[in-house]
Amino acid sequence: MQNQEILKRVDETLKQVRPYLQADGGDIEVVELTDDNILKVRLTGACHGCPFSMQTLKAGVEQAIRRDIPEIKEVVAV
């Protein structure tokens, strides 16, 4: 599957997750999808630098993305 198709699916999943991040004053943006299907994201706003941001990323965002897009191997913050 092409990166553009995967990124479109990622965007749809992030639309579902984003309201939870925004409720706490944060947000998320996609930085890059690597050739080996590692999704690089940036947490912004209140999420940037929050002590719980890695937990949010792994338990919330990554879980939702991997559920909807099994081709994604990992979600990492940059």
A tleap script that builds the chain and sets N, CA, C and O, in Angstrom:
source leaprc.protein.ff14SB
mol = sequence {
  NMET GLN ASN GLN GLU ILE LEU LYS ARG VAL
  ASP GLU THR LEU LYS GLN VAL ARG PRO TYR
  LEU GLN ALA ASP GLY GLY ASP ILE GLU VAL
  VAL GLU LEU THR ASP ASP ASN ILE LEU LYS
  VAL ARG LEU THR GLY ALA CYS HIE GLY CYS
  PRO PHE SER MET GLN THR LEU LYS ALA GLY
  VAL GLU GLN ALA ILE ARG ARG ASP ILE PRO
  GLU ILE LYS GLU VAL VAL ALA CVAL
}
set mol.1.N position { 0.840 -1.181 0.000 }
set mol.1.CA position { 0.000 0.000 0.000 }
set mol.1.C position { 0.885 1.245 0.000 }
set mol.1.O position { 1.906 1.302 0.685 }
set mol.2.N position { 0.482 2.207 -0.759 }
set mol.2.CA position { 1.285 3.426 -0.871 }
set mol.2.C position { 1.190 4.272 0.389 }
set mol.2.O position { 0.194 4.243 1.111 }
set mol.3.N position { 2.257 5.026 0.631 }
set mol.3.CA position { 2.298 5.901 1.801 }
set mol.3.C position { 1.129 6.873 1.842 }
set mol.3.O position { 0.583 7.139 2.913 }
set mol.4.N position { 0.737 7.408 0.689 }
set mol.4.CA position { -0.347 8.397 0.665 }
set mol.4.C position { -1.648 7.782 1.172 }
set mol.4.O position { -2.393 8.422 1.915 }
set mol.5.N position { -1.919 6.549 0.774 }
set mol.5.CA position { -3.133 5.871 1.238 }
set mol.5.C position { -3.074 5.645 2.741 }
set mol.5.O position { -4.058 5.870 3.446 }
set mol.6.N position { -1.935 5.206 3.224 }
set mol.6.CA position { -1.775 4.966 4.655 }
set mol.6.C position { -1.922 6.276 5.415 }
set mol.6.O position { -2.595 6.326 6.444 }
set mol.7.N position { -1.299 7.332 4.915 }
set mol.7.CA position { -1.385 8.631 5.592 }
set mol.7.C position { -2.821 9.151 5.634 }
set mol.7.O position { -3.219 9.792 6.607 }
set mol.8.N position { -3.592 8.880 4.596 }
set mol.8.CA position { -4.992 9.282 4.583 }
set mol.8.C position { -5.754 8.542 5.688 }
set mol.8.O position { -6.586 9.133 6.376 }
set mol.9.N position { -5.468 7.259 5.851 }
set mol.9.CA position { -6.101 6.465 6.906 }
set mol.9.C position { -5.635 6.930 8.288 }
set mol.9.O position { -6.423 6.961 9.233 }
set mol.10.N position { -4.360 7.289 8.403 }
set mol.10.CA position { -3.838 7.816 9.666 }
set mol.10.C position { -4.592 9.090 10.027 }
set mol.10.O position { -4.986 9.276 11.179 }
set mol.11.N position { -4.792 9.962 9.052 }
set mol.11.CA position { -5.489 11.220 9.293 }
set mol.11.C position { -6.907 10.963 9.797 }
set mol.11.O position { -7.378 11.655 10.699 }
set mol.12.N position { -7.587 9.979 9.225 }
set mol.12.CA position { -8.941 9.645 9.672 }
set mol.12.C position { -8.937 9.168 11.121 }
set mol.12.O position { -9.811 9.546 11.901 }
set mol.13.N position { -7.969 8.350 11.480 }
set mol.13.CA position { -7.875 7.868 12.859 }
set mol.13.C position { -7.538 9.010 13.805 }
set mol.13.O position { -8.100 9.095 14.897 }
set mol.14.N position { -6.630 9.884 13.399 }
set mol.14.CA position { -6.265 11.021 14.261 }
set mol.14.C position { -7.446 11.959 14.487 }
set mol.14.O position { -7.528 12.608 15.530 }
set mol.15.N position { -8.356 12.037 13.528 }
set mol.15.CA position { -9.559 12.858 13.711 }
set mol.15.C position { -10.398 12.330 14.870 }
set mol.15.O position { -11.089 13.096 15.540 }
set mol.16.N position { -10.336 11.023 15.103 }
set mol.16.CA position { -11.081 10.427 16.216 }
set mol.16.C position { -10.363 10.656 17.544 }
set mol.16.O position { -11.008 10.825 18.578 }
set mol.17.N position { -9.033 10.661 17.518 }
set mol.17.CA position { -8.226 10.786 18.738 }
set mol.17.C position { -8.037 12.248 19.141 }
set mol.17.O position { -7.987 12.576 20.327 }
set mol.18.N position { -7.936 13.100 18.160 }
set mol.18.CA position { -7.591 14.514 18.382 }
set mol.18.C position { -8.478 15.228 19.405 }
set mol.18.O position { -7.945 15.996 20.206 }
set mol.19.N position { -9.802 15.021 19.428 }
set mol.19.CA position { -10.617 15.737 20.429 }
set mol.19.C position { -10.201 15.462 21.870 }
set mol.19.O position { -10.323 16.340 22.725 }
set mol.20.N position { -9.715 14.265 22.147 }
set mol.20.CA position { -9.260 13.945 23.502 }
set mol.20.C position { -7.999 14.725 23.848 }
set mol.20.O position { -7.839 15.198 24.973 }
set mol.21.N position { -7.108 14.856 22.871 }
set mol.21.CA position { -5.888 15.632 23.096 }
set mol.21.C position { -6.221 17.115 23.250 }
set mol.21.O position { -5.681 17.800 24.118 }
set mol.22.N position { -7.117 17.593 22.395 }
set mol.22.CA position { -7.475 19.009 22.421 }
set mol.22.C position { -8.223 19.382 23.693 }
set mol.22.O position { -8.138 20.522 24.148 }
set mol.23.N position { -8.952 18.438 24.269 }
set mol.23.CA position { -9.664 18.705 25.522 }
set mol.23.C position { -8.692 19.041 26.647 }
set mol.23.O position { -9.040 19.745 27.595 }
set mol.24.N position { -7.462 18.525 26.529 }
set mol.24.CA position { -6.421 18.820 27.520 }
set mol.24.C position { -5.470 19.910 27.043 }
set mol.24.O position { -4.426 20.130 27.657 }
set mol.25.N position { -5.817 20.592 25.957 }
set mol.25.CA position { -5.008 21.697 25.471 }
set mol.25.C position { -3.866 21.291 24.563 }
set mol.25.O position { -2.955 22.085 24.328 }
set mol.26.N position { -3.894 20.071 24.047 }
set mol.26.CA position { -2.823 19.599 23.182 }
set mol.26.C position { -3.316 19.253 21.793 }
set mol.26.O position { -4.479 19.473 21.455 }
set mol.27.N position { -2.419 18.710 21.000 }
set mol.27.CA position { -2.757 18.272 19.651 }
set mol.27.C position { -1.632 17.371 19.160 }
set mol.27.O position { -0.638 17.156 19.853 }
set mol.28.N position { -1.808 16.856 17.960 }
set mol.28.CA position { -0.812 15.968 17.363 }
set mol.28.C position { -0.723 16.272 15.878 }
set mol.28.O position { -1.726 16.583 15.236 }
set mol.29.N position { 0.482 16.179 15.341 }
set mol.29.CA position { 0.672 16.351 13.894 }
set mol.29.C position { 1.599 15.261 13.387 }
set mol.29.O position { 2.526 14.837 14.076 }
set mol.30.N position { 1.330 14.823 12.176 }
set mol.30.CA position { 2.167 13.809 11.534 }
set mol.30.C position { 3.392 14.499 10.962 }
set mol.30.O position { 3.284 15.520 10.284 }
set mol.31.N position { 4.560 13.931 11.242 }
set mol.31.CA position { 5.811 14.470 10.719 }
set mol.31.C position { 6.237 13.664 9.501 }
set mol.31.O position { 6.591 14.231 8.467 }
set mol.32.N position { 6.200 12.332 9.625 }
set mol.32.CA position { 6.708 11.488 8.528 }
set mol.32.C position { 6.222 10.058 8.709 }
set mol.32.O position { 6.043 9.580 9.829 }
set mol.33.N position { 6.014 9.388 7.581 }
set mol.33.CA position { 5.816 7.947 7.562 }
set mol.33.C position { 7.031 7.378 6.846 }
set mol.33.O position { 7.229 7.628 5.657 }
set mol.34.N position { 7.844 6.613 7.567 }
set mol.34.CA position { 9.078 6.096 6.984 }
set mol.34.C position { 8.775 4.949 6.026 }
set mol.34.O position { 7.660 4.427 5.997 }
set mol.35.N position { 9.774 4.565 5.249 }
set mol.35.CA position { 9.619 3.474 4.290 }
set mol.35.C position { 9.328 2.139 4.975 }
set mol.35.O position { 8.735 1.241 4.377 }
set mol.36.N position { 9.756 2.018 6.245 }
set mol.36.CA position { 9.480 0.775 6.970 }
set mol.36.C position { 8.256 0.915 7.894 }
set mol.36.O position { 8.126 0.197 8.886 }
set mol.37.N position { 7.361 1.859 7.543 }
set mol.37.CA position { 6.066 2.050 8.203 }
set mol.37.C position { 6.151 2.391 9.688 }
set mol.37.O position { 5.384 1.881 10.504 }
set mol.38.N position { 7.097 3.261 10.019 }
set mol.38.CA position { 7.165 3.861 11.348 }
set mol.38.C position { 6.576 5.262 11.194 }
set mol.38.O position { 7.039 6.055 10.374 }
set mol.39.N position { 5.556 5.555 11.988 }
set mol.39.CA position { 4.900 6.851 11.914 }
set mol.39.C position { 5.533 7.779 12.937 }
set mol.39.O position { 5.537 7.492 14.134 }
set mol.40.N position { 6.066 8.890 12.458 }
set mol.40.CA position { 6.671 9.893 13.336 }
set mol.40.C position { 5.674 11.032 13.508 }
set mol.40.O position { 5.166 11.590 12.535 }
set mol.41.N position { 5.403 11.364 14.775 }
set mol.41.CA position { 4.438 12.408 15.091 }
set mol.41.C position { 5.045 13.405 16.056 }
set mol.41.O position { 6.051 13.133 16.711 }
set mol.42.N position { 4.414 14.562 16.130 }
set mol.42.CA position { 4.833 15.589 17.079 }
set mol.42.C position { 3.618 15.950 17.929 }
set mol.42.O position { 2.567 16.329 17.412 }
set mol.43.N position { 3.786 15.823 19.228 }
set mol.43.CA position { 2.755 16.279 20.156 }
set mol.43.C position { 2.961 17.769 20.380 }
set mol.43.O position { 4.087 18.216 20.596 }
set mol.44.N position { 1.883 18.535 20.330 }
set mol.44.CA position { 1.987 19.990 20.435 }
set mol.44.C position { 1.099 20.507 21.558 }
set mol.44.O position { 0.343 19.752 22.169 }
set mol.45.N position { 1.202 21.791 21.815 }
set mol.45.CA position { 0.397 22.422 22.856 }
set mol.45.C position { 0.746 21.860 24.219 }
set mol.45.O position { 1.916 21.629 24.525 }
set mol.46.N position { -0.279 21.640 25.043 }
set mol.46.CA position { -0.063 21.137 26.400 }
set mol.46.C position { 0.544 19.738 26.396 }
set mol.46.O position { 1.172 19.337 27.376 }
set mol.47.N position { 0.365 18.987 25.306 }
set mol.47.CA position { 0.926 17.626 25.232 }
set mol.47.C position { 2.452 17.647 25.101 }
set mol.47.O position { 3.130 16.716 25.535 }
set mol.48.N position { 2.978 18.698 24.509 }
set mol.48.CA position { 4.426 18.805 24.326 }
set mol.48.C position { 5.088 18.986 25.684 }
set mol.48.O position { 4.843 19.974 26.376 }
set mol.49.N position { 5.915 18.043 26.055 }
set mol.49.CA position { 6.626 18.143 27.318 }
set mol.49.C position { 5.848 17.668 28.537 }
set mol.49.O position { 6.372 17.682 29.651 }
set mol.50.N position { 4.605 17.249 28.336 }
set mol.50.CA position { 3.805 16.743 29.457 }
set mol.50.C position { 4.397 15.423 29.940 }
set mol.50.O position { 4.786 14.589 29.122 }
set mol.51.N position { 4.474 15.218 31.266 }
set mol.51.CA position { 5.047 13.972 31.786 }
set mol.51.C position { 4.276 12.723 31.330 }
set mol.51.O position { 4.829 11.624 31.299 }
set mol.52.N position { 3.019 12.900 30.984 }
set mol.52.CA position { 2.204 11.760 30.555 }
set mol.52.C position { 2.142 11.606 29.042 }
set mol.52.O position { 1.418 10.746 28.539 }
set mol.53.N position { 2.886 12.421 28.312 }
set mol.53.CA position { 2.771 12.415 26.850 }
set mol.53.C position { 3.161 11.081 26.223 }
set mol.53.O position { 2.537 10.659 25.249 }
set mol.54.N position { 4.171 10.412 26.754 }
set mol.54.CA position { 4.568 9.114 26.190 }
set mol.54.C position { 3.493 8.061 26.448 }
set mol.54.O position { 3.233 7.206 25.602 }
set mol.55.N position { 2.874 8.132 27.617 }
set mol.55.CA position { 1.779 7.210 27.911 }
set mol.55.C position { 0.605 7.485 26.968 }
set mol.55.O position { -0.002 6.556 26.436 }
set mol.56.N position { 0.294 8.757 26.768 }
set mol.56.CA position { -0.775 9.135 25.840 }
set mol.56.C position { -0.460 8.631 24.445 }
set mol.56.O position { -1.327 8.086 23.761 }
set mol.57.N position { 0.781 8.815 24.027 }
set mol.57.CA position { 1.178 8.407 22.687 }
set mol.57.C position { 1.056 6.899 22.512 }
set mol.57.O position { 0.458 6.436 21.540 }
set mol.58.N position { 1.612 6.134 23.433 }
set mol.58.CA position { 1.648 4.675 23.290 }
set mol.58.C position { 0.298 4.026 23.587 }
set mol.58.O position { -0.154 3.170 22.826 }
set mol.59.N position { -0.349 4.420 24.681 }
set mol.59.CA position { -1.587 3.761 25.095 }
set mol.59.C position { -2.802 4.272 24.331 }
set mol.59.O position { -3.781 3.546 24.157 }
set mol.60.N position { -2.743 5.510 23.881 }
set mol.60.CA position { -3.893 6.084 23.189 }
set mol.60.C position { -3.716 6.142 21.688 }
set mol.60.O position { -4.397 5.442 20.938 }
set mol.61.N position { -2.801 6.976 21.265 }
set mol.61.CA position { -2.620 7.238 19.837 }
set mol.61.C position { -2.130 5.997 19.089 }
set mol.61.O position { -2.734 5.589 18.097 }
set mol.62.N position { -1.036 5.399 19.563 }
set mol.62.CA position { -0.483 4.248 18.845 }
set mol.62.C position { -1.478 3.089 18.815 }
set mol.62.O position { -1.620 2.421 17.790 }
set mol.63.N position { -2.151 2.852 19.909 }
set mol.63.CA position { -3.111 1.753 19.962 }
set mol.63.C position { -4.227 1.968 18.930 }
set mol.63.O position { -4.604 1.030 18.226 }
set mol.64.N position { -4.752 3.182 18.836 }
set mol.64.CA position { -5.817 3.483 17.874 }
set mol.64.C position { -5.315 3.342 16.443 }
set mol.64.O position { -6.005 2.778 15.594 }
set mol.65.N position { -4.119 3.850 16.177 }
set mol.65.CA position { -3.579 3.792 14.814 }
set mol.65.C position { -3.289 2.354 14.408 }
set mol.65.O position { -3.616 1.949 13.292 }
set mol.66.N position { -2.684 1.583 15.292 }
set mol.66.CA position { -2.348 0.201 14.945 }
set mol.66.C position { -3.601 -0.664 14.818 }
set mol.66.O position { -3.613 -1.633 14.059 }
set mol.67.N position { -4.646 -0.317 15.554 }
set mol.67.CA position { -5.920 -1.033 15.423 }
set mol.67.C position { -6.514 -0.792 14.029 }
set mol.67.O position { -6.975 -1.723 13.368 }
set mol.68.N position { -6.494 0.473 13.597 }
set mol.68.CA position { -7.113 0.839 12.326 }
set mol.68.C position { -6.203 0.601 11.130 }
set mol.68.O position { -6.681 0.334 10.027 }
set mol.69.N position { -4.895 0.694 11.341 }
set mol.69.CA position { -3.928 0.576 10.247 }
set mol.69.C position { -2.827 -0.378 10.678 }
set mol.69.O position { -1.765 0.065 11.115 }
set mol.70.N position { -3.060 -1.678 10.564 }
set mol.70.CA position { -2.079 -2.655 11.055 }
set mol.70.C position { -0.733 -2.605 10.334 }
set mol.70.O position { 0.246 -3.168 10.822 }
set mol.71.N position { -0.671 -1.945 9.188 }
set mol.71.CA position { 0.594 -1.813 8.466 }
set mol.71.C position { 1.592 -0.968 9.242 }
set mol.71.O position { 2.801 -1.127 9.073 }
set mol.72.N position { 1.096 -0.060 10.101 }
set mol.72.CA position { 1.973 0.787 10.905 }
set mol.72.C position { 2.621 -0.082 11.989 }
set mol.72.O position { 1.938 -0.741 12.773 }
set mol.73.N position { 3.949 -0.063 12.007 }
set mol.73.CA position { 4.681 -0.902 12.973 }
set mol.73.C position { 4.833 -0.229 14.326 }
set mol.73.O position { 4.805 -0.886 15.367 }
set mol.74.N position { 4.995 1.096 14.299 }
set mol.74.CA position { 5.227 1.824 15.544 }
set mol.74.C position { 4.910 3.295 15.328 }
set mol.74.O position { 5.008 3.809 14.213 }
set mol.75.N position { 4.530 3.964 16.406 }
set mol.75.CA position { 4.321 5.409 16.389 }
set mol.75.C position { 5.337 5.996 17.369 }
set mol.75.O position { 5.377 5.607 18.536 }
set mol.76.N position { 6.149 6.926 16.895 }
set mol.76.CA position { 7.178 7.533 17.738 }
set mol.76.C position { 7.047 9.052 17.707 }
set mol.76.O position { 6.662 9.643 16.698 }
set mol.77.N position { 7.377 9.666 18.841 }
set mol.77.CA position { 7.360 11.130 18.937 }
set mol.77.C position { 8.730 11.669 18.537 }
set mol.77.O position { 9.764 11.106 18.898 }
set mol.78.N position { 8.721 12.751 17.798 }
set mol.78.CA position { 9.969 13.409 17.410 }
set mol.78.C position { 9.965 14.842 17.896 }
set mol.78.O position { 10.930 15.572 17.671 }
savepdb mol mol.pdb
quit
